[in-house]
Every structure is written in structure tokens, then in C-alpha cells.
Amino acid sequence: MAKKVFNLRIDREICQGTGYCVRISPELFELEDSMHAKVLIAEPAAEFEEEILEASTLCPTRAITY
């Protein structure tokens, strides 16, 4: 079975800084002083898949891609 690879990104142009991603996975995301989310681990392990999917789904602007 192939190992799942993530390339986690946030589109800063559309990020509204709601912080849903940070609440779901503070290991992967944080809010900067500018109130934009920032990715902490761009290529997270497969064990974070559920958190990535939940964060990207709950993001109101769909700024999170993987």
C-alpha cells in the first residue's frame, strides 16, 4: 500500500483567521499576529489525515488544501 503524502497549505488571500483549524489541530496550524492561519508542518504524517480532512472541511473559506 502506498503511503499517503500531504502537502498542507493555506491560501492567505482567502483565510479569514477564524481559527477552526487551530482548534482542530494545534500541532499543524497556528494563528499569526496578522490573524491568518499558518501551517506548522507542511508535509505531516498520515496519522494526521483525520485532522487535516476535518480542518479543511470546517474552514469557512476553504483556504486549506492538501
C-alpha positions as CSV (number, residue, x, y, z in Angstrom):
1,M,0.0,0.0,0.0
2,A,1.3,3.4,-0.9
3,K,2.0,5.9,1.8
4,K,-0.3,8.9,1.7
5,V,1.6,12.2,1.2
6,F,0.2,15.5,2.2
7,N,1.3,18.9,1.1
8,L,-0.6,21.1,3.5
9,R,-1.2,24.7,2.5
10,I,-3.3,27.7,3.5
11,D,-4.3,30.3,0.9
12,R,-3.6,33.6,2.8
13,E,-5.6,35.6,0.3
14,I,-8.9,33.9,1.4
15,C,-8.0,32.9,5.0
16,Q,-10.2,34.9,7.4
17,G,-8.4,33.7,10.6
18,T,-11.5,32.0,12.2
19,G,-9.1,29.6,13.9
20,Y,-11.2,26.4,13.3
21,C,-8.0,24.7,12.0
22,V,-6.1,25.7,15.1
23,R,-8.8,24.3,17.4
24,I,-8.9,21.0,15.5
25,S,-5.1,20.6,15.2
26,P,-2.8,22.9,17.1
27,E,0.1,20.6,16.1
28,L,-0.4,21.5,12.4
29,F,-1.8,25.1,12.5
30,E,-1.4,28.4,14.4
31,L,-2.7,31.9,14.0
32,E,-0.2,34.6,13.2
33,D,-0.4,38.1,14.6
34,S,-2.0,39.1,11.3
35,M,-4.8,36.7,12.2
36,H,-4.1,34.4,9.3
37,A,-3.6,30.8,9.8
38,K,-0.1,29.3,9.3
39,V,0.9,25.7,8.6
40,L,3.4,24.4,11.1
41,I,4.1,21.0,9.3
42,A,3.8,21.3,5.5
43,E,4.2,17.5,5.0
44,P,2.5,15.9,8.0
45,A,2.5,12.1,8.6
46,A,-0.5,10.1,7.6
47,E,-1.6,9.9,11.2
48,F,-2.9,13.5,10.9
49,E,-5.2,12.6,8.0
50,E,-8.5,12.9,10.0
51,E,-7.5,16.3,11.5
52,I,-6.5,17.6,8.0
53,L,-9.8,16.5,6.5
54,E,-11.8,17.9,9.4
55,A,-9.9,21.3,9.3
56,S,-10.2,21.6,5.6
57,T,-13.9,20.8,5.7
58,L,-14.7,23.2,8.5
59,C,-12.7,26.1,7.1
60,P,-15.5,28.5,6.0
61,T,-13.4,29.9,3.1
62,R,-11.9,26.5,2.0
63,A,-8.4,28.1,2.4
64,I,-6.8,24.8,3.4
65,T,-5.6,22.4,0.7
66,Y,-3.6,19.2,1.0
